[in-house]
């Protein structure tokens, strides 16, 4: 598992997080894990943006009407 160090946090922020952790019945470290886990979840808009990015990387295919292909095959006989 990865580790992250966050420097220069305001003392009031740390105190508030410690209080929240105490209210939820777990350690500051666990509270921070939960907060980061929730923050890392993608929103619907972010998921759609990811889909658009992947779609843009996919090469475009030429689409041919199937009736044209059938007609071409039939006429070539």
Secondary structure as UniProt FT lines:
FT   HELIX           11..24
FT   HELIX           28..40
FT   HELIX           44..57
FT   HELIX           66..75
//
